[in-house]
Amino acid sequence: AASRDTGTDHAFILWHLEELKEDFPILCWREAMDEGRWQEALQLAQSGAVTPRHLHESVQGLFHQAVADGQFRLANALARRYPNLLHGK
């Protein structure tokens, strides 16, 4: 019985590690967004490690921050690269 429990524990640990591996990029992305590290969040989103919704939020966050900071070249570059994410869709 003890070896069966150990096997079950091992399987649970492996399953949990797989879950963490899937969730980790999203946790990193959320932290970057929460701390205003827009460029980092966008890079993570562009890597494909998170969902398209995360990419959308990253682009919008970086765009609005660029406009607020007067970084119009960055804002224009984002608008050209991601027109569908910034123009009401």
Backbone as CSV, one residue per row, in Angstrom:
resi,resn,N_x,N_y,N_z,CA_x,CA_y,CA_z,C_x,C_y,C_z
1,ALA,0.827,-1.197,0.000,0.000,0.000,0.000,0.869,1.258,0.000
2,ALA,1.984,1.204,0.713,2.850,2.380,0.788,3.416,2.727,-0.579
3,SER,3.832,1.705,-1.356,4.390,2.000,-2.674,3.318,2.555,-3.602
4,ARG,2.085,2.087,-3.462,0.999,2.613,-4.281,0.753,4.087,-3.941
5,ASP,0.796,4.422,-2.654,0.616,5.819,-2.248,1.743,6.688,-2.789
6,THR,2.962,6.171,-2.746,4.100,6.917,-3.270,3.930,7.160,-4.761
7,GLY,3.465,6.144,-5.482,3.212,6.295,-6.915,2.147,7.329,-7.186
8,THR,1.096,7.318,-6.376,0.021,8.300,-6.533,0.540,9.702,-6.244
9,ASP,1.325,9.827,-5.178,1.907,11.129,-4.842,2.809,11.623,-5.966
10,HIS,3.607,10.705,-6.512,4.517,11.068,-7.600,3.727,11.542,-8.823
11,ALA,2.669,10.818,-9.157,1.834,11.207,-10.300,1.190,12.569,-10.056
12,PHE,0.737,12.801,-8.837,0.116,14.087,-8.514,1.132,15.219,-8.634
13,ILE,2.336,14.978,-8.140,3.386,16.003,-8.218,3.714,16.313,-9.673
14,LEU,3.844,15.274,-10.502,4.124,15.499,-11.925,2.995,16.277,-12.593
15,TRP,1.750,15.917,-12.272,0.601,16.631,-12.838,0.642,18.096,-12.409
16,HIS,0.916,18.324,-11.127,0.947,19.689,-10.605,2.063,20.502,-11.262
17,LEU,3.211,19.888,-11.479,4.312,20.586,-12.153,3.931,20.958,-13.582
18,GLU,3.216,20.071,-14.280,2.754,20.386,-15.633,1.801,21.579,-15.609
19,GLU,0.898,21.595,-14.631,-0.033,22.717,-14.493,0.729,24.018,-14.246
20,LEU,1.709,23.968,-13.359,2.505,25.163,-13.066,3.259,25.634,-14.302
21,LYS,3.797,24.690,-15.068,4.545,25.041,-16.276,3.636,25.781,-17.257
22,GLU,2.371,25.351,-17.353,1.429,26.024,-18.245,1.032,27.395,-17.705
23,ASP,0.867,27.513,-16.393,0.398,28.761,-15.785,1.506,29.790,-15.587
24,PHE,2.758,29.354,-15.517,3.859,30.254,-15.185,3.975,31.448,-16.136
25,PRO,3.909,31.249,-17.468,3.996,32.422,-18.349,2.880,33.437,-18.090
26,ILE,1.695,32.948,-17.793,0.579,33.861,-17.521,0.819,34.608,-16.214
27,LEU,1.352,33.917,-15.218,1.668,34.588,-13.952,2.736,35.664,-14.160
28,CYS,3.752,35.355,-14.950,4.804,36.343,-15.249,4.222,37.525,-16.017
29,TRP,3.341,37.227,-16.980,2.705,38.281,-17.772,1.875,39.188,-16.867
30,ARG,1.073,38.588,-15.986,0.200,39.360,-15.084,1.042,40.255,-14.183
31,GLU,2.136,39.731,-13.660,3.009,40.534,-12.800,3.581,41.720,-13.576
32,ALA,4.035,41.471,-14.792,4.584,42.558,-15.613,3.518,43.619,-15.878
33,MET,2.303,43.187,-16.195,1.215,44.145,-16.450,0.891,44.934,-15.181
34,ASP,0.780,44.230,-14.060,0.439,44.883,-12.791,1.480,45.916,-12.380
35,GLU,2.739,45.669,-12.747,3.823,46.576,-12.364,4.144,47.601,-13.446
36,GLY,3.343,47.613,-14.517,3.548,48.597,-15.575,4.752,48.325,-16.455
37,ARG,5.204,47.088,-16.482,6.321,46.713,-17.356,5.735,46.252,-18.692
38,TRP,5.213,47.215,-19.450,4.445,46.934,-20.662,5.281,46.238,-21.724
39,GLN,6.514,46.684,-21.904,7.378,46.097,-22.932,7.630,44.621,-22.629
40,GLU,7.899,44.316,-21.379,8.133,42.926,-20.972,6.879,42.080,-21.189
41,ALA,5.733,42.624,-20.825,4.472,41.902,-21.020,4.221,41.643,-22.500
42,LEU,4.497,42.645,-23.327,4.295,42.483,-24.766,5.245,41.429,-25.326
43,GLN,6.494,41.435,-24.899,7.452,40.432,-25.389,7.004,39.022,-25.021
44,LEU,6.501,38.853,-23.814,6.005,37.551,-23.390,4.794,37.151,-24.230
45,ALA,3.911,38.100,-24.487,2.725,37.811,-25.297,3.109,37.478,-26.735
46,GLN,4.092,38.186,-27.280,4.528,37.930,-28.654,5.183,36.558,-28.794
47,SER,5.705,36.026,-27.710,6.382,34.727,-27.761,5.408,33.578,-27.969
48,GLY,4.119,33.850,-27.786,3.122,32.799,-27.924,2.914,32.002,-26.650
49,ALA,3.544,32.424,-25.560,3.443,31.691,-24.299,2.116,31.931,-23.585
50,VAL,1.392,32.944,-24.004,0.098,33.262,-23.404,-0.936,33.368,-24.525
51,THR,-2.167,33.682,-24.172,-3.255,33.666,-25.149,-3.314,34.961,-25.962
52,PRO,-4.041,34.950,-27.079,-4.228,36.180,-27.859,-4.841,37.321,-27.043
53,ARG,-5.684,37.001,-26.080,-6.260,38.042,-25.213,-5.150,38.769,-24.452
54,HIS,-4.153,38.020,-24.005,-3.028,38.632,-23.293,-2.238,39.548,-24.224
55,LEU,-2.072,39.128,-25.473,-1.391,39.976,-26.454,-2.173,41.267,-26.650
56,HIS,-3.484,41.156,-26.783,-4.347,42.320,-26.969,-4.177,43.306,-25.810
57,GLU,-4.250,42.799,-24.586,-4.103,43.669,-23.409,-2.709,44.300,-23.350
58,SER,-1.695,43.540,-23.720,-0.321,44.058,-23.697,-0.140,45.195,-24.687
59,VAL,-0.641,44.987,-25.903,-0.522,46.015,-26.942,-1.255,47.277,-26.508
60,GLN,-2.476,47.129,-26.010,-3.235,48.304,-25.575,-2.544,49.019,-24.422
61,GLY,-2.031,48.260,-23.456,-1.348,48.871,-22.317,-0.112,49.641,-22.737
62,LEU,0.712,49.026,-23.580,1.933,49.695,-24.037,1.593,50.904,-24.901
63,PHE,0.580,50.790,-25.753,0.166,51.904,-26.605,-0.268,53.104,-25.759
64,HIS,-1.132,52.860,-24.786,-1.627,53.965,-23.953,-0.509,54.585,-23.117
65,GLN,0.416,53.757,-22.640,1.549,54.286,-21.879,2.459,55.113,-22.776
66,ALA,2.677,54.641,-24.007,3.524,55.381,-24.951,2.920,56.748,-25.252
67,VAL,1.612,56.802,-25.468,0.943,58.082,-25.735,1.063,58.996,-24.518
68,ALA,0.803,58.441,-23.333,0.873,59.242,-22.105,2.275,59.795,-21.871
69,ASP,3.303,59.034,-22.262,4.692,59.460,-22.069,5.222,60.296,-23.234
70,GLY,4.390,60.525,-24.250,4.834,61.295,-25.405,5.745,60.521,-26.344
71,GLN,5.727,59.205,-26.258,6.550,58.357,-27.136,5.731,58.003,-28.384
72,PHE,5.533,58.995,-29.228,4.620,58.825,-30.354,5.167,57.885,-31.424
73,ARG,6.477,57.800,-31.553,7.047,56.840,-32.521,6.701,55.410,-32.120
74,LEU,6.804,55.116,-30.830,6.445,53.788,-30.339,4.950,53.540,-30.529
75,ALA,4.139,54.531,-30.192,2.690,54.389,-30.356,2.330,54.143,-31.819
76,ASN,2.951,54.895,-32.730,2.683,54.711,-34.158,3.146,53.343,-34.640
77,ALA,4.291,52.888,-34.158,4.792,51.564,-34.547,3.829,50.468,-34.099
78,LEU,3.307,50.595,-32.890,2.329,49.618,-32.403,1.051,49.663,-33.228
79,ALA,0.610,50.869,-33.569,-0.616,51.015,-34.363,-0.452,50.396,-35.748
80,ARG,0.732,50.535,-36.322,0.982,49.927,-37.639,1.072,48.407,-37.547
81,ARG,1.711,47.918,-36.496,1.909,46.465,-36.377,0.644,45.743,-35.932
82,TYR,-0.158,46.373,-35.094,-1.349,45.730,-34.526,-2.610,46.571,-34.755
83,PRO,-2.921,46.921,-35.996,-4.092,47.784,-36.213,-5.392,47.151,-35.719
84,ASN,-5.517,45.848,-35.847,-6.745,45.175,-35.422,-6.910,45.151,-33.907
85,LEU,-5.834,45.334,-33.158,-5.922,45.325,-31.696,-6.146,46.713,-31.114
86,LEU,-5.961,47.744,-31.926,-6.058,49.110,-31.399,-7.217,49.910,-31.980
87,HIS,-7.868,49.398,-32.988,-8.903,50.192,-33.652,-10.279,49.559,-33.529
88,GLY,-10.690,49.345,-32.282,-12.066,48.989,-31.998,-12.492,47.561,-32.273
89,LYS,-11.576,46.665,-32.576,-11.990,45.270,-32.776,-11.680,44.462,-31.552
